[in-house]
Amino acid sequence: MNFWDHRFTAFLFGFFGGLAVNLFRLHLISQSPEAERPNFNWIYWTQFAGLAILGGIAALAHDLSNPITALLAFNVGLSIPALIKTAAELQSPKRKRKIN
């Protein structure tokens, strides 16, 4: 396996990791009531594809600093939505919790 094949494999498995998370989210949405489902417009599909691409880029970036296995690349892709959500929550203003 040459340099390009290894990098391509890391990107591809990271991409599929990000895609797997999106497919799971899509499955959860299909189980929810129709009134709670999002609009499936171009914004939805852009973030759907974008998260998968970010999974591949993150796996590739990890592989550039330290060669990784395909399984680790897949796990890096899976973690992208959680990392983005955590970063967004850290940047948003603090909300007070309701105490029942």
HELIX and SHEET records of a PDB file:
HELIX    1   1 PHE A    3  GLN A   31  1                                  29    
HELIX    2   2 GLU A   34  GLU A   36  5                                   3    
HELIX    3   3 TRP A   42  SER A   65  1                                  24    
HELIX    4   4 ALA A   70  GLN A   91  1                                  22    
END                                                                             
